[in-house]
Amino acid sequence: MKKKNLLTVYVTVLLLAFSLVVRVYAQRLPAGEGSFVYTDYKPLADKPITVRYYIPDNKPDAEVLFVMHGNSRNAEGYWKTMLPYAKAHQFLLIVPEFSKAYFPNSRDYHQGGMFTKEGDAVEKKYWAFSLIEPLFDYMKAQTGNTSQDYYLYGFSAGSQFVHRFLMFQPQNRVSRAIAGSAGTYTMPDLSVKYAYGLKNTKVRPQDLSGMLQKDMILLVGDADTVLSRTDLVKTPVANRQGRDRVERGQEFYRRSKELAGQLGVSFGWSFALVPEAGHSQSQMASTVAEILFGSKQVEKDKK
């Protein structure tokens, strides 16, 4: 009788384990291109984000690239631009969309949601920045990807998101970052309030040593100098960073390099101009792909 009971228990455990495995694999995202709504990060579950992706077939060791869209929130356009490169180089592409429905302002998206409209500090777990690392883990679980780190690229407002994410989320797994054509920067300056400086944050310049040693490229189109663009902030505090996106990127690079020297740490950044590129993420895409993955023939969508 005891043997029969033990056998019953053993079979039941096996069946439960098998059903769990089946459920886990049934939940996995299929290879290829697609999208889903992400709500698994509980502190921001009431602010769902649409995630577009490309998953290489049968390549668990594929490199991973997050792409952060601009202030227009045109994540689909960014995804379509990078998709041919993802297919050519077979990397896992992840493009989250921070929609204006849930992240309506600059304060909510590319300034990270760190402060309320009234200037009160927001608890870190509710920051927009806090979504990226859990989403990386989610994508690994859903795809079987074995990467221990990821690349992070953002253009325009996405570039602002990228450099601030690295500043205020130092325990990240970014192995290489590209900040493309930001309009303004958070300077390592304690005399200027966030989001142009660090004055009212808990971060001090010495806390940025890890970020300064990161492999990061500040990338700007050499023709991104048009002052008449309405999406270029021209307030006095912004203009102190430079007249246009080229000058502002150079100033952020210069001041960050100077800080690295003061802290006595190696400076891992570089600054580069993309020839004949204006303020256009599509004009930057091939350069970004080549920097991260090397040169390869890319078949673009003819639609």
N, C-alpha and C positions, 0 to 999 in steps of 0.2 A: 504493500500500500504506500509506504514511504517512497519507494523507488518511483512509483507511478506519479505521486505528487511532485517529486523533484523533476521528473521528466516534463510534466505539465508546466511547471514554473520555468524551466529552461527553454521550452518551445515558446512560451509567452514572451519571455525576454527577447528572444531572437526575432520574433515577429514585430515587437515594438521597435527594436533597433532597426530592422529592415524598413519599417514604415517611416521612421524618422529620416533615414537616408533618402528614401524616395521623395519625401516632402522637400528636403533640402535641395535635391537636384532639380525637382520640379519648379522650384522658385528661381533657379538660376536664369540669368538673362541669356538669350540665344546669341550666337555669334552673328556678326554683321552690324548693320546700323539700326538704330531705334531710339526710343525715348520712354521715360517713365516719370511718375511723380514721386518725389522723395519726401517722406515725412518721418523717417526713422530716428532723426535726431530729436529727441523728446522735448528739450527746452524750446525748440522752434517748430514743433509739430503743427502749430496753428498757422505757420507761414510756409506752405508747401512750395517746393521748387521743382520745376520741370528740368529733367536732366537728359540731354541728348548725348548719344555715344556712338562709338564704333568699336567693336570687339573683334580682334583678329581670330580666325578659326584655328583651334588646336595650337595655340601659342601661349601657354600659361606664364612664360617668362617675358612676355611683351613689355616694353617700356611704357610708361604711363604719362600722359600729358593732360593737365587741366588747362582749359582756356577760359579766361574771364572776359566777358563782353563789356562794351562801353555803356555810357549813360542812356543811350537809346534803348537799351535792353534787348537788342536784336540778337539774342543768343542763337537763333536758328541760322541767321546769316553768317555768324562766326563759325558755326558748326559746318555749314555747307562749304565755306572757304577752306577749312582745314581738313575736311573729309578726304579729298583726293590724296593728300599727303599721308594721312593715316593709313589709307589703303596701300599706297606705294611703299611705305616704310614699315607697315604692319605694327603700329603702336596702338595702345588702348587710348582712345580719345574720349575725354569727359568734358562736357560743356554745360555747366549749371546755369539756370536762368533765374536771376533775382528780379522778379517782375515788379512793376510799379504798383501792382495791387497790394503787395505785401511789404515791399521795400521802396516806398514812393519817392524818397528824396536822396540826395547825395549823402546826407547824414546816415541814412539807413543802409545804403549799399556800399559805396566805395570809401566811406569814412568808417565803415564797420559797425555802425549802430552802437558806438561806445558811449554816446551821450544822448540825452533826450533833447527835445526842442528848447527846453528851459535851461539846458546846460548841466543837468544832473548826470552823474556817472551811472552807467548801466552795468549790471552784474555781467561778468565776462561770459558766462554760459549762454547769454542771450545775444551776444554779438554775432553779426553776419560772418565775421572771420571764423567763428567757432564751428561753422558747418563743414569746412573743408576736410579736416582730418577724419571725422566720422564718415563722411562720404567716401573718402579713399578706402577706409576699412570695409564699407558696405560694398563697394565695387569689387574689391578683392574677393569678398565672400561670394558675391553673385556671379563672378566669372572664373574663379579658381586662379586668378592671377597671383603670382608669387613675388612680385616686386616689393622691395623693402622701402622704396622711396619713389618720388615722382617729380616730373618737371612741372613748372607753373609759369604760364604766360598770360599776360593781360595787355590789352590795348586801350589807350585813352583812359576812361574811368576805370577800366579793368586793370590798367597799369597802376593807377592809384591804389586799387584794392591790393594788388600784388605787393608793392613795397611796404604798405602799412600792415598787411598780414604778416610779413616777415619781421617787422618791428615789434608787433604786439602779440604774436603767437610764436615765441622763440622755440618752443618745443615742437617744431614741425619736422616733417620728413622730406622737405624739398631738397633735392640734390642740385638742381640748377633752375634759375629763374630768369625770365626776360620781362622787363617792364618797358612796354612800348608806348612812347609818345604821350606821357602823362601831361595834363594841363597844369597841375600844381603838385607840390610835394610836401610831405611832413619833414621839415628840416630838423636836424639834431640841434635844436635851439630852444633853450629854456626860457627865453624872454618873449616868445611868441606862443599864443594859445593854439591848441589843436583846432583844425586839422593842418595848420601851416607850421606848427611847431609842437613842442612837448610840454609847454608850461603847465597846463592843467591835467597832465597825465601822471601816472605812477612811474613811467619809464624815464630813466635818466641816461644821458649820453653813454656812460660807462656800461649800461645794460645792453648796448647795441653791438658789443664786440663780436658776438656770434653771427649776427646779420652781416656785419662788415666783412667777415671772412667767407661768407657764402659765395658760391659761383653765380654771380648775377650780372646780366648785361642790361645796361640802359640803352635802349634802341630808339632812335628818332629819325623820321624822314628828313632829309636835308632841305626839302621844300616845305616843311611844316612850320612856316614862318608867317603865315597870312594872318594879320592882325584883325581883319574885318570879320573873321569867323565868329559867330554868335556863341559857339560852344567854348571859346577861350575866355576864361575868367580874367577880367582886367581891373580888378579892385586894387587899391594901393598895396595891400599886403601881398597879393599875388604878383604884382608888378615888381616888387622888391626881389623876387626870385629870378626875374629876367623878363624881357619884352615878349618872348614867344616860347614855344615848346622846346626849341633847340637850346636857347639860352638857359631855360629853367632846368632842363636835364643836365646840362653842363655844370650849372651851379650846384645842383644836388650831388653830382658826382664829386665835384671839387671839395665841397664841405665834408662829405662823407670820407673821402680819402684823407683829408686833413685830420679828422677825428681819429681815424685808424692809426695815424702816425702818433697822435697824442696819447692814445691808449697802448701803443706798442704792440699792435696786432697786425698780422698780414692782411692786406687788402685784396679781396678776391674778385672785385668788380671790374668791369670794363665798360667803356662808352663807345658807341658806334653810330654812324650816320648811314642811313639807307639811301643810296643815290636816286635822285629824281622821284622820291616818294613824298607825297603830301600827307594830309591827315586821313589816311585810308588803311583800314586793317587788311583789305585785300591786296594792297601793294606791299604790305609787310610780310605776308604769309610765307612766301617762298624763302625769304631770308631767315625767318624764324625756324622753318623746317630744316633748312640747311645747317644752321647753327646747332640745332639739337640732334639731328639724325643723319646729317651728311647729304651729299648731292645724289639725286636719283631722278630718273625720268618719271614725270607725273602725268597721268591721264586725267585731264580736267573734264568736268561735266559740260557738255555742249548745249545743254538746254538754255 
